[in-house]
Amino acid sequence: MISMPGQSGTPAARAVASRNKPMLAAEAALFEHAQELVENLVTRAKNGEPAAMRLAMDRILPAGRGRPLPIELPPVRSSDDAQAAVGTIMDALKQGALSAREAVDLIKVVTALTRLTGTIAYIQKVARREVAKAAQTLGLDHFDPGPNAYAQPIDRMNADEDDGGRDGGRRASAAAQRESGAPL
């Protein structure tokens, strides 16, 4: 038989997730005796049979993921905050308030928040530099958008980059005075 475009497999095959006759018969028998089976399980669990107790408890109180966790983490805005948050997580793990899997998942969240904080700081730094360049292009000596002062004069920013910000822009000021011919 030749396959037609848009048709794959064997068209006469059994449908996906269809059940065979023995499976249907087993389900019917189970359904007929479901009440008796549940009563038997409850009786065995009440008598202290461990397997029956475990099965009953798994059905009554399933250990689900995504449950609210009984700890309060501090906000993570820096690496010090991240260390404090991990300490809180480890304390909760020691006390038994968290499972090992939950602790690992929370530590992954703290790690991601720490990376995000560093990324945001980098983006802010690049944005400040771009605003300062645009201000210089427009002929503005210094652009101050408000109390946060996102932009600095370009020469001071370049000096901060050269020395890691240790001289506070003094070297750039000296270079500007040399260019203008003024005595140092």
DAUR-V24216 format. One record per residue. N is the residue number from 1. PHI is phi in whole degrees, -180 to 180 (* if undefined). NEAR is the number of other ideal C-beta (glycine too) atoms within 12 Angstrom. Layout:
n=N phi=PHI near=NEAR
n=N phi=PHI near=NEAR
This chain:
n=1 phi=* near=8
n=2 phi=-92 near=6
n=3 phi=-75 near=10
n=4 phi=-95 near=9
n=5 phi=-58 near=6
n=6 phi=86 near=7
n=7 phi=-123 near=12
n=8 phi=-122 near=9
n=9 phi=75 near=13
n=10 phi=-101 near=10
n=11 phi=-62 near=13
n=12 phi=-88 near=8
n=13 phi=-71 near=10
n=14 phi=-68 near=12
n=15 phi=-66 near=11
n=16 phi=-62 near=7
n=17 phi=67 near=7
n=18 phi=-82 near=10
n=19 phi=-106 near=14
n=20 phi=-87 near=12
n=21 phi=-62 near=11
n=22 phi=-62 near=10
n=23 phi=-66 near=13
n=24 phi=-64 near=13
n=25 phi=-66 near=13
n=26 phi=-64 near=14
n=27 phi=-64 near=15
n=28 phi=-65 near=14
n=29 phi=-66 near=14
n=30 phi=-63 near=15
n=31 phi=-66 near=14
n=32 phi=-63 near=12
n=33 phi=-107 near=15
n=34 phi=-60 near=14
n=35 phi=-63 near=12
n=36 phi=-64 near=14
n=37 phi=-63 near=17
n=38 phi=-66 near=18
n=39 phi=-63 near=15
n=40 phi=-63 near=18
n=41 phi=-62 near=25
n=42 phi=-65 near=20
n=43 phi=-62 near=16
n=44 phi=-63 near=19
n=45 phi=-64 near=22
n=46 phi=-66 near=13
n=47 phi=-81 near=14
n=48 phi=94 near=12
n=49 phi=-72 near=16
n=50 phi=-59 near=12
n=51 phi=-65 near=14
n=52 phi=-68 near=22
n=53 phi=-63 near=20
n=54 phi=-63 near=18
n=55 phi=-64 near=20
n=56 phi=-65 near=24
n=57 phi=-68 near=16
n=58 phi=-64 near=15
n=59 phi=-82 near=15
n=60 phi=-77 near=13
n=61 phi=-125 near=12
n=62 phi=-67 near=13
n=63 phi=-82 near=14
n=64 phi=-97 near=11
n=65 phi=-87 near=11
n=66 phi=88 near=10
n=67 phi=-76 near=15
n=68 phi=-65 near=11
n=69 phi=-93 near=21
n=70 phi=-83 near=18
n=71 phi=-127 near=23
n=72 phi=-116 near=15
n=73 phi=-92 near=26
n=74 phi=-73 near=19
n=75 phi=-64 near=16
n=76 phi=-108 near=28
n=77 phi=-122 near=18
n=78 phi=-154 near=19
n=79 phi=-68 near=18
n=80 phi=-65 near=15
n=81 phi=-63 near=19
n=82 phi=-64 near=29
n=83 phi=-64 near=19
n=84 phi=-65 near=21
n=85 phi=-66 near=32
n=86 phi=-65 near=28
n=87 phi=-61 near=21
n=88 phi=-63 near=28
n=89 phi=-63 near=34
n=90 phi=-66 near=22
n=91 phi=-63 near=20
n=92 phi=-65 near=24
n=93 phi=-65 near=24
n=94 phi=-63 near=14
n=95 phi=-80 near=14
n=96 phi=88 near=13
n=97 phi=-76 near=20
n=98 phi=-127 near=25
n=99 phi=-83 near=20
n=100 phi=-62 near=15
n=101 phi=-63 near=17
n=102 phi=-64 near=25
n=103 phi=-64 near=28
n=104 phi=-62 near=17
n=105 phi=-62 near=20
n=106 phi=-66 near=32
n=107 phi=-65 near=27
n=108 phi=-63 near=18
n=109 phi=-65 near=21
n=110 phi=-62 near=31
n=111 phi=-61 near=21
n=112 phi=-64 near=17
n=113 phi=-65 near=25
n=114 phi=-65 near=26
n=115 phi=-63 near=17
n=116 phi=-63 near=18
n=117 phi=-62 near=23
n=118 phi=-65 near=19
n=119 phi=-65 near=14
n=120 phi=-63 near=17
n=121 phi=-62 near=17
n=122 phi=-65 near=14
n=123 phi=-62 near=15
n=124 phi=-63 near=17
n=125 phi=-64 near=21
n=126 phi=-64 near=17
n=127 phi=-64 near=18
n=128 phi=-60 near=28
n=129 phi=-64 near=25
n=130 phi=-67 near=19
n=131 phi=-65 near=28
n=132 phi=-65 near=31
n=133 phi=-64 near=21
n=134 phi=-64 near=18
n=135 phi=-64 near=24
n=136 phi=-67 near=22
n=137 phi=-62 near=12
n=138 phi=-78 near=13
n=139 phi=89 near=9
n=140 phi=-83 near=17
n=141 phi=-70 near=16
n=142 phi=-151 near=21
n=143 phi=-109 near=26
n=144 phi=-123 near=17
n=145 phi=-73 near=17
n=146 phi=154 near=9
n=147 phi=-64 near=6
n=148 phi=-81 near=13
n=149 phi=47 near=17
n=150 phi=-68 near=23
n=151 phi=-117 near=28
n=152 phi=-127 near=30
n=153 phi=-58 near=27
n=154 phi=-56 near=28
n=155 phi=-63 near=27
n=156 phi=-71 near=30
n=157 phi=-66 near=30
n=158 phi=-65 near=23
n=159 phi=-66 near=24
n=160 phi=-62 near=24
n=161 phi=-70 near=22
n=162 phi=-65 near=17
n=163 phi=-110 near=16
n=164 phi=74 near=10
n=165 phi=84 near=18
n=166 phi=-76 near=12
n=167 phi=-95 near=18
n=168 phi=65 near=16
n=169 phi=89 near=24
n=170 phi=-65 near=19
n=171 phi=-64 near=23
n=172 phi=-66 near=25
n=173 phi=-64 near=20
n=174 phi=-64 near=19
n=175 phi=-66 near=21
n=176 phi=-66 near=21
n=177 phi=-68 near=15
n=178 phi=-64 near=14
n=179 phi=-65 near=12
n=180 phi=-80 near=12
n=181 phi=88 near=8
n=182 phi=-75 near=11
n=183 phi=-69 near=7
n=184 phi=-84 near=13
